[in-house]
Amino acid sequence: MKRQLGFILAAVLFVAGCGPTSPSSSSPDSAKKNGDFKVALLTPGPVSDAGWSALAYRGLQAIEKELGAEVNNQQASDAQIRDAMRSYAQKGYNLVIGHGYEYNAPGIEVAKDFPNTVFVSSSGGETAKNAGAFRFALEQGFYLAGLTAGSMTKSGTVAMIGGPDVPSIASTFKAFRAGATAAKPGIKVIESYTGSNDDIAKANQATLAAIGQGADFVIHQANAAAQGVFDACKEKGVMAFGANFDQNSAAPDTVLASAVIVADPAFVDLAKQVKAGTYTGHVETYDMAKGAIDFVWNPKLADKVPSDVKAKVEAAMADIKSGKLAVPMDKF
């Protein structure tokens, strides 16, 4: 419990430190009044998760800072999504960003009724005149994590722990599997989903189960429940990887490296298009070559990684950036 509380507190302090004000979490009524360009963000989890939702909030803050936008954010899932989108559009927001695959279809639907608002999801493949998506090629970072795990595993078994079983998560897991297999053909890769973005106990149990099957390296797509993964790995003495955010400091003795999304440039680029009136619905991919994806070693555990493994990963990263190495990435 102390470890969980410490992780959550650190995440909250980190996110709070990224800007001058605290995030809104429930209502579009508390928007910051900075100008006539208005941008809203919807996330599947709290922006204090030190992961997927937190990186989007940093992107929103970058829009506020660089474009002088009036910004607001709230957590919304399932039936709340369409209502939140409509509420923002009715209040005159120019751009509504839904951070995840699950916001794509609702955005397309709501966009028909609000032609003066742009709806963009950070995953998905559907588009309309004033709705679209951008994808972060996190698969590239996951491939490098898999390459590392496959190169260093002693048991010949590694694991992937996800929250909801959705296409965007499954695609990153496919890339991790490809990297692990490239390093060690025949490696066993366990794939497990808890169905929840924020259930720490379920993530912990799923991770312990995978470790019980021999996994000695674990990567996650568990969002706010990542702490459950890290706690299980620390308890059993196996290595973990951070995902989406640089989570190396979240469990410094356990997280070997993180597959990271650098969201700020993509968010600002999107907002500039909308503000200029040049945005038309499309799907755009942001990858390592554009500086949107990175793979970051934990400096505290640097001596745990053999020099030949580091060299292999760095070479693969260079090949990904140049286009020589194409990492698996599902279309959806």
C-alpha positions in Angstrom: 0.0 0.0 0.0 2.8 2.4 0.9 4.4 1.8 -2.5 1.1 2.4 -4.3 0.5 5.7 -2.4 4.0 6.8 -3.1 3.6 6.2 -6.8 0.3 8.0 -7.0 1.6 11.0 -5.0 4.7 11.2 -7.2 2.6 11.1 -10.3 0.3 13.8 -9.1 3.2 16.1 -8.1 4.8 15.5 -11.5 1.7 16.4 -13.5 1.0 19.4 -11.3 4.5 20.6 -11.9 4.1 20.6 -15.6 1.9 23.8 -15.6 0.7 26.7 -13.5 -2.7 25.2 -12.6 -4.2 21.9 -11.6 -6.2 19.9 -14.2 -10.0 19.9 -14.3 -11.4 16.3 -14.0 -15.1 16.4 -14.3 -16.7 19.4 -16.0 -16.1 21.7 -18.9 -17.3 24.6 -16.8 -13.9 25.1 -15.2 -12.0 26.0 -18.4 -9.1 28.4 -18.1 -10.0 31.7 -19.7 -6.9 32.5 -21.8 -8.3 33.5 -25.2 -10.9 32.9 -28.0 -9.3 29.6 -29.2 -10.7 26.8 -27.1 -9.4 23.2 -26.8 -10.7 20.4 -24.7 -9.2 17.0 -23.8 -11.0 13.8 -22.9 -9.1 11.0 -21.3 -10.0 7.4 -20.2 -8.2 7.8 -16.8 -7.0 10.5 -14.4 -4.3 12.8 -15.8 -2.3 11.9 -12.6 -1.7 8.3 -13.9 2.0 9.1 -14.9 1.2 7.3 -18.2 -1.2 7.5 -21.1 -3.5 10.2 -19.7 -0.7 12.2 -18.2 1.1 12.6 -21.5 -2.0 13.9 -23.1 -2.4 16.5 -20.4 1.1 17.7 -21.0 0.2 18.0 -24.7 -2.9 20.1 -23.7 -0.7 22.3 -21.5 1.7 22.8 -24.5 -1.3 24.0 -26.6 -2.2 26.5 -23.8 1.3 27.8 -23.5 2.3 28.0 -27.2 -1.1 29.1 -28.7 -2.6 31.0 -25.7 -5.6 28.7 -25.9 -8.4 28.4 -23.4 -8.2 24.7 -22.3 -10.2 22.2 -20.3 -10.0 18.5 -19.6 -12.1 15.8 -18.1 -12.2 12.1 -17.7 -14.9 10.4 -19.8 -15.6 6.8 -20.8 -18.3 4.8 -22.4 -21.7 6.6 -22.4 -20.0 9.8 -21.0 -18.0 10.3 -24.2 -20.7 11.6 -26.5 -22.2 13.8 -23.8 -18.9 15.4 -23.0 -18.1 16.0 -26.7 -21.5 17.6 -27.2 -21.1 19.8 -24.1 -17.8 21.2 -25.2 -19.1 21.8 -28.8 -22.1 23.6 -27.4 -19.8 25.8 -25.4 -18.0 26.8 -28.6 -14.8 24.8 -28.3 -12.8 24.7 -31.5 -11.1 21.4 -30.9 -12.0 18.4 -28.8 -9.3 15.7 -28.4 -10.3 12.3 -27.3 -7.2 10.5 -26.0 -7.7 6.9 -27.2 -9.2 4.5 -29.8 -12.5 4.6 -28.1 -13.1 8.3 -28.9 -12.8 7.9 -32.7 -16.2 6.6 -33.6 -18.1 8.9 -31.1 -16.2 11.9 -32.5 -17.2 11.0 -36.1 -20.8 10.8 -34.9 -20.9 14.0 -33.0 -19.0 15.9 -35.6 -22.0 15.8 -37.9 -24.0 18.0 -35.6 -21.2 20.5 -34.9 -19.4 21.5 -38.1 -17.5 24.3 -36.4 -15.8 22.0 -33.9 -13.0 19.6 -34.9 -13.0 16.2 -33.1 -9.7 14.2 -33.1 -8.8 11.0 -31.4 -5.3 9.9 -30.6 -5.9 6.5 -32.2 -8.4 5.1 -34.7 -9.0 5.1 -38.4 -12.3 6.8 -39.2 -12.4 10.3 -40.6 -14.9 13.0 -41.6 -14.6 16.6 -42.8 -14.1 17.9 -39.3 -13.0 14.7 -37.5 -10.0 12.5 -37.7 -7.2 10.8 -35.7 -3.5 10.9 -35.1 -1.6 7.8 -34.1 1.6 7.6 -32.0 3.7 4.7 -33.4 4.4 3.4 -29.9 4.9 0.0 -31.5 8.4 1.2 -32.3 9.2 1.7 -28.6 7.6 -1.6 -27.7 9.6 -3.4 -30.4 12.8 -2.2 -28.8 11.5 -3.3 -25.3 10.8 -6.7 -26.8 14.3 -6.8 -28.4 15.8 -6.0 -25.0 13.7 -8.6 -23.1 14.4 -11.3 -25.7 18.1 -10.6 -25.6 18.3 -10.7 -21.8 15.7 -13.3 -20.7 17.1 -16.2 -18.8 13.9 -18.2 -18.5 12.9 -17.8 -22.2 9.5 -16.4 -21.1 8.4 -12.7 -21.1 5.0 -11.2 -20.5 2.7 -8.3 -21.6 -0.1 -7.1 -19.2 -2.9 -5.0 -20.7 -6.0 -3.3 -19.4 -8.8 -3.3 -21.9 -8.3 -5.6 -25.0 -8.6 -2.9 -27.6 -6.8 -2.7 -31.1 -4.4 0.0 -30.1 -3.0 -2.0 -27.2 -3.0 -5.3 -29.1 -0.9 -3.6 -31.8 1.8 -2.5 -29.4 1.8 -6.1 -27.9 2.3 -7.5 -31.4 5.4 -5.2 -31.8 6.8 -6.3 -28.5 6.4 -9.9 -29.5 8.1 -9.3 -32.8 11.1 -7.7 -31.0 11.4 -10.5 -28.5 11.2 -13.1 -31.2 13.8 -11.3 -33.3 16.2 -11.5 -30.4 15.2 -15.1 -29.4 13.3 -17.2 -31.8 10.9 -19.5 -30.1 10.6 -17.3 -27.0 7.3 -17.7 -25.0 5.4 -14.4 -24.8 2.4 -14.3 -22.4 -0.4 -11.9 -23.3 -2.9 -11.0 -20.6 -5.6 -8.4 -20.2 -7.4 -7.3 -17.0 -10.2 -5.4 -18.7 -9.5 -2.3 -16.6 -7.4 0.9 -16.9 -7.2 1.5 -13.2 -7.6 -1.7 -11.2 -4.2 -2.0 -9.5 -5.1 -5.3 -7.8 -6.1 -7.0 -11.1 -2.9 -5.8 -12.8 -0.9 -7.1 -9.8 -2.6 -10.5 -10.0 -2.2 -10.8 -13.7 1.5 -10.0 -13.4 2.1 -12.5 -10.6 0.3 -15.1 -12.7 2.6 -14.4 -15.6 5.7 -14.5 -13.4 4.4 -17.8 -12.0 4.6 -19.1 -15.6 8.2 -18.1 -15.8 8.2 -14.6 -17.1 11.3 -12.6 -16.1 10.6 -9.4 -18.1 7.2 -7.7 -18.2 5.8 -4.8 -20.2 2.4 -3.2 -19.6 -0.4 -1.2 -21.1 -2.3 -0.8 -17.9 -2.5 3.0 -17.6 -3.2 4.0 -14.0 -2.9 0.3 -12.9 0.8 0.2 -13.8 1.7 0.3 -10.2 0.3 -3.2 -9.8 2.6 -4.5 -12.5 5.6 -2.8 -11.0 4.8 -4.0 -7.4 4.5 -7.6 -8.6 7.8 -7.4 -10.5 9.6 -5.9 -7.5 8.2 -8.6 -5.2 9.4 -11.4 -7.5 12.7 -9.8 -8.6 11.9 -9.5 -12.3 12.4 -6.6 -14.6 9.6 -4.4 -16.0 9.3 -1.8 -18.8 7.5 1.5 -18.5 5.0 2.5 -21.2 3.7 5.7 -22.8 5.4 8.0 -20.2 9.0 7.8 -18.9 8.2 5.6 -15.9 11.8 4.8 -15.0 11.5 6.7 -11.7 8.1 5.2 -10.8 9.9 2.0 -9.8 13.6 2.8 -10.1 14.9 -0.6 -9.0 12.5 -2.5 -11.3 11.8 -0.6 -14.5 14.7 -1.2 -16.9 13.6 1.2 -19.6 10.5 2.9 -20.9 8.8 3.1 -24.3 7.8 6.7 -24.4 5.4 9.0 -26.3 6.6 12.6 -26.7 3.1 14.1 -27.3 3.7 17.8 -27.1 4.7 18.5 -30.7 1.8 16.4 -32.2 -0.8 18.1 -30.0 0.5 21.6 -30.8 0.8 20.8 -34.5 -2.8 19.6 -34.6 -4.0 22.7 -32.7 -2.2 25.0 -35.1 -4.0 23.4 -38.0 -7.4 23.9 -36.3 -6.6 27.5 -35.3 -5.5 28.4 -38.8 -8.7 26.8 -40.3 -6.7 24.4 -42.4 -7.6 21.1 -40.7 -9.4 18.5 -42.7 -10.2 15.1 -41.4 -7.4 12.6 -41.8 -5.2 10.1 -39.9 -1.6 11.2 -39.2 1.1 9.0 -37.7 3.8 10.4 -35.4 6.8 8.1 -35.0 10.5 8.0 -34.0 11.5 9.8 -37.2 9.3 12.7 -36.1 10.7 12.6 -32.6 7.3 11.5 -31.1 8.5 8.1 -29.9 11.6 7.2 -27.8 13.1 4.3 -25.8 14.7 5.6 -22.6 17.0 3.5 -20.4 16.8 3.8 -16.7 20.2 5.3 -15.7 20.0 3.6 -12.3 19.9 0.2 -13.9 22.3 0.9 -16.8 24.9 -1.6 -15.5 22.3 -4.3 -15.7 22.2 -4.1 -19.5 25.1 -5.8 -21.3 26.9 -3.6 -23.8 26.1 -5.8 -26.7 22.4 -5.6 -25.9 22.6 -1.8 -25.8 24.4 -1.7 -29.1 21.8 -4.0 -30.6 18.9 -1.8 -29.4 20.6 1.4 -30.6 21.3 -0.1 -34.0 17.6 -1.1 -34.3 16.5 2.3 -33.2 18.6 3.9 -36.0 17.2 1.5 -38.5 13.6 2.3 -37.4 14.3 6.1 -37.7 15.8 5.6 -41.2 13.0 3.3 -42.4 15.3 0.4 -42.8 13.4 -1.6 -40.1 9.6 -1.6 -40.3 8.0 -2.5 -37.0 4.6 -4.3 -37.1 1.7 -1.8 -36.7 -1.9 -2.9 -37.1 -4.3 -0.8 -39.1 -7.6 0.0 -37.4 
